[in-house]
Amino acid sequence: MRFYTVFDFIQPAMAASKIMAEAQVVIGLRVAGMAGMWPMGQAENDRMLAEKLQAGADAATAVMRSAIAGGSLPDMALAAMRPVGRKTKANLRRLSRKVQKS
C-alpha cells in the first residue's frame, strides 16, 4: 500500500479551488439575474437544477472508471472534478458574456 503525501494532493486541491471560485461567480451572476440586475434566460432556473444532477452523475461515473482502472486517490479526485469543472467553466463563460445592446 502506498502512503500519500501532501504533494500528491496539490493538483486536486488547485482544481477544487478553481471550481469553487468559478462556482461563486456563477452563483453571484445567477442571483443578480434572478433579481433582475443581470440579463439571464428564462430557463436558467430549470437549467441550474438539471445540470447539477447530470454533473453529479458524470462525476460518480468518472470516479468509478478511475477506480476500476486502478487510479490513485488523487487520480480519482481529479476524475470526479473534471465534469464539474467543465460545467462551472461553461456556465461562467455563458453567464458572463457582455450583453450586446441594439
Secondary structure, 3 states (H helix, E strand, C coil): CCCCCHHHHHHHHHHHHHHHHHHHHHHHHHHHHHCCCCCCCCCHHHHHHHHHHHHHHHHHHHHHHHHHCCCCHHHHHHHHHHHHHHHHHHHHHHHCCCCCCC
